[in-house]
Amino acid sequence: MSTTVLISGASVAGPALAYWLNHYGFDVTVVERAPGPRETGQNIDLRGAGREVARRMGIEEAIRSASTGEIGVRFVDADDKTVGAFPRGKGDSDGATAGLEILRGDLARLLIERSQDRVSYVYGDHIATLNDTGDEVEVTFAHGPERAFDLVVAADGVGSSTRRLIVGNEAQIKPLNMYTAWMTIPKADTDTAWARWFNAPGSRTSTIRPDNVGTARATLSFMTERRGYEDLDIEGVKAVLRQRFAGVGWEVPRILDALDDTDVYFESMGQVRATHWSRGRSALLGDAGYCATPVSGMGTSLAITGAYVLAGELSRSRDHRQAFAAYEALMRPYVDQAQKLSPGAPRLANPKTMVGIAAFNTGIRIAATPVISRLARKIFTPPADHIDLPDYSPS
Ligand SMILES: Cc1cc2nc3c(=O)[nH]c(=O)nc-3n(C[C@H](O)[C@H](O)[C@H](O)COP(=O)(O)OP(=O)(O)OC[C@H]3O[C@@H](n4cnc5c(N)ncnc54)[C@H](O)[C@@H]3O)c2cc1C
């Protein structure tokens, strides 16, 4: 009889793990809290090892076809004049814009499509309790009937409630004191294939990026030590954004105007630090285990690489204790590097005062000059290829 695995979360990490586990002959169920596949989300990128895993899954071309077409990032002032421009990287890892940019919902859809024929996806439910008997994990759900699985994996994001059931207080969230809202807005004449980044005083930042579906993708970020915004409902979030960004120039009024008619994904940026990524027959994967935040540029690459390694190690030993240990030994140094943000991040890129913005812009101007743009490229390049990916195919 094949090993049964329950995965919590159907975004990037969950379906990628489902794909690989099914590939190795496991019997996989994925439970997702949302009532159906979540299609929202903005531009995310696959770099380094994450890109190599996509290649091994045979989805690299499909991702490329669904690419947002972003050609680089321009830092702009309030008049939309370019302060410095950084074109897209050419290799697997480099540059502020990676070669493989895709909307999160499109990537999730691709991963689900590649696995749904052989994997059972259950929507609109979530795990309520876990009881690891040593031989199996008994699982109760908020809605569905109780079931038992050989293994359970939490892939339900930074706010994972399953993580607590698995490792209890051993996982902490290290806040970056920054909130970001992502939303889709109508396209305007000023929107091109370049992403644009604008800083306003008060550590408020806005970006507008291209997509491939005729709209534009915007963010509003602000830094604060105050906590609790993450608990607001969507109307509360919109009210806070209107209040925080009132009077800000550039194209921010256009973003605020669009708020009533748009989806908003709002996150308190925080890194998940867990002393262990497994306990007994259960393990953590992706943002649920080791969120590095979008500031790192590595979240999706970590999720998809972690899924590949976890499934590969489980297929190799078929002893979950050994497999979980090997998964952690391989992934931990990679994650540690991803979580080590550039010095001063995110504060440096989100200055508090006009003087701070002027200093930041001077840095950007210098960094964009051809002489040192190679160095700048290095600064913007996350450590995405700093792992030796094992080959798990049968020899
Ligand atoms: C709707 C959405 C939009 C996003 N937009 C962006 C973006 O614009 N830019 C960016 O950089 N990152 C974004 N992210 C985060 C990004 O997808 C992740 O950082 C990264 O890809 C790692 O993915 P993950 O699968 O580990 O976690 P996530 O992508 O966070 O996925 C977690 C999944 O688990 C589900 N879930 C949550 N709790 C439970 C539960 N208790 N039981 C079952 N399922 C549960 C969620 O609905 C979600 O589908 C977004 C995530 C989501 C869910």
Ligand as a Chemical Component Dictionary entry (heavy atoms), coordinates in Angstrom:
data_LIG
# 
_chem_comp.id                   LIG 
_chem_comp.type                 NON-POLYMER 
_chem_comp.pdbx_formal_charge   0 
_chem_comp.three_letter_code    LIG 
# 
loop_
_chem_comp_atom.comp_id 
_chem_comp_atom.atom_id 
_chem_comp_atom.alt_atom_id 
_chem_comp_atom.type_symbol 
_chem_comp_atom.charge 
_chem_comp_atom.model_Cartn_x 
_chem_comp_atom.model_Cartn_y 
_chem_comp_atom.model_Cartn_z 
_chem_comp_atom.pdbx_ordinal 
LIG C1  C1  C 0 -3.512 34.877 -2.460 1  
LIG C2  C2  C 0 -2.022 35.067 -2.347 2  
LIG C3  C3  C 0 -1.402 36.134 -2.989 3  
LIG C4  C4  C 0 -0.023 36.327 -2.881 4  
LIG N1  N1  N 0 0.536  37.381 -3.534 5  
LIG C5  C5  C 0 1.865  37.573 -3.470 6  
LIG C6  C6  C 0 2.485  38.645 -4.168 7  
LIG O1  O1  O 0 1.816  39.390 -4.826 8  
LIG N2  N2  N 0 3.825  38.816 -4.081 9  
LIG C7  C7  C 0 4.591  37.954 -3.340 10 
LIG O2  O2  O 0 5.818  38.118 -3.288 11 
LIG N3  N3  N 0 4.040  36.919 -2.670 12 
LIG C8  C8  C 0 2.700  36.703 -2.716 13 
LIG N4  N4  N 0 2.137  35.663 -2.033 14 
LIG C9  C9  C 0 3.010  34.791 -1.236 15 
LIG C10 C10 C 0 3.773  33.793 -2.106 16 
LIG O3  O3  O 0 2.871  32.987 -2.821 17 
LIG C11 C11 C 0 4.631  32.930 -1.189 18 
LIG O4  O4  O 0 5.525  33.763 -0.460 19 
LIG C12 C12 C 0 5.515  31.903 -1.877 20 
LIG O5  O5  O 0 5.137  31.587 -3.176 21 
LIG C13 C13 C 0 5.569  30.609 -1.041 22 
LIG O6  O6  O 0 4.335  29.935 -1.198 23 
LIG P1  P1  P 0 3.669  28.953 -0.148 24 
LIG O7  O7  O 0 2.900  27.970 -0.967 25 
LIG O8  O8  O 0 4.667  28.446 0.830  26 
LIG O9  O9  O 0 2.668  29.884 0.711  27 
LIG P2  P2  P 0 1.428  30.764 0.241  28 
LIG O10 O10 O 0 1.555  31.207 -1.152 29 
LIG O11 O11 O 0 1.206  31.791 1.276  30 
LIG O12 O12 O 0 0.207  29.721 0.250  31 
LIG C14 C14 C 0 -0.428 29.216 1.401  32 
LIG C15 C15 C 0 -1.731 28.551 0.978  33 
LIG O13 O13 O 0 -2.312 27.918 2.124  34 
LIG C16 C16 C 0 -3.668 28.289 2.229  35 
LIG N5  N5  N 0 -4.014 28.226 3.654  36 
LIG C17 C17 C 0 -3.768 29.136 4.624  37 
LIG N6  N6  N 0 -4.138 28.637 5.814  38 
LIG C18 C18 C 0 -4.625 27.398 5.590  39 
LIG C19 C19 C 0 -5.125 26.359 6.435  40 
LIG N7  N7  N 0 -5.211 26.505 7.757  41 
LIG N8  N8  N 0 -5.515 25.183 5.870  42 
LIG C20 C20 C 0 -5.433 25.003 4.509  43 
LIG N9  N9  N 0 -4.961 25.957 3.677  44 
LIG C21 C21 C 0 -4.556 27.121 4.209  45 
LIG C22 C22 C 0 -3.747 29.670 1.619  46 
LIG O14 O14 O 0 -5.063 29.966 1.188  47 
LIG C23 C23 C 0 -2.778 29.531 0.452  48 
LIG O15 O15 O 0 -3.398 28.974 -0.677 49 
LIG C24 C24 C 0 0.769  35.422 -2.108 50 
LIG C25 C25 C 0 0.147  34.335 -1.474 51 
LIG C26 C26 C 0 -1.230 34.150 -1.568 52 
LIG C27 C27 C 0 -1.882 32.969 -0.868 53 
# 
loop_
_chem_comp_bond.comp_id 
_chem_comp_bond.atom_id_1 
_chem_comp_bond.atom_id_2 
_chem_comp_bond.value_order 
_chem_comp_bond.pdbx_ordinal 
LIG C1  C2  SING 1  
LIG C2  C3  SING 2  
LIG C2  C26 DOUB 3  
LIG C3  C4  DOUB 4  
LIG C4  N1  SING 5  
LIG C4  C24 SING 6  
LIG N1  C5  DOUB 7  
LIG C5  C6  SING 8  
LIG C5  C8  SING 9  
LIG C6  O1  DOUB 10 
LIG C6  N2  SING 11 
LIG N2  C7  SING 12 
LIG C7  O2  DOUB 13 
LIG C7  N3  SING 14 
LIG N3  C8  DOUB 15 
LIG C8  N4  SING 16 
LIG N4  C9  SING 17 
LIG N4  C24 SING 18 
LIG C9  C10 SING 19 
LIG C10 O3  SING 20 
LIG C10 C11 SING 21 
LIG C11 O4  SING 22 
LIG C11 C12 SING 23 
LIG C12 O5  SING 24 
LIG C12 C13 SING 25 
LIG C13 O6  SING 26 
LIG O6  P1  SING 27 
LIG P1  O7  DOUB 28 
LIG P1  O8  SING 29 
LIG P1  O9  SING 30 
LIG O9  P2  SING 31 
LIG P2  O10 DOUB 32 
LIG P2  O11 SING 33 
LIG P2  O12 SING 34 
LIG O12 C14 SING 35 
LIG C14 C15 SING 36 
LIG C15 O13 SING 37 
LIG C15 C23 SING 38 
LIG O13 C16 SING 39 
LIG C16 N5  SING 40 
LIG C16 C22 SING 41 
LIG N5  C17 SING 42 
LIG N5  C21 SING 43 
LIG C17 N6  DOUB 44 
LIG N6  C18 SING 45 
LIG C18 C19 SING 46 
LIG C18 C21 DOUB 47 
LIG C19 N7  SING 48 
LIG C19 N8  DOUB 49 
LIG N8  C20 SING 50 
LIG C20 N9  DOUB 51 
LIG N9  C21 SING 52 
LIG C22 O14 SING 53 
LIG C22 C23 SING 54 
LIG C23 O15 SING 55 
LIG C24 C25 DOUB 56 
LIG C25 C26 SING 57 
LIG C26 C27 SING 58 
# 
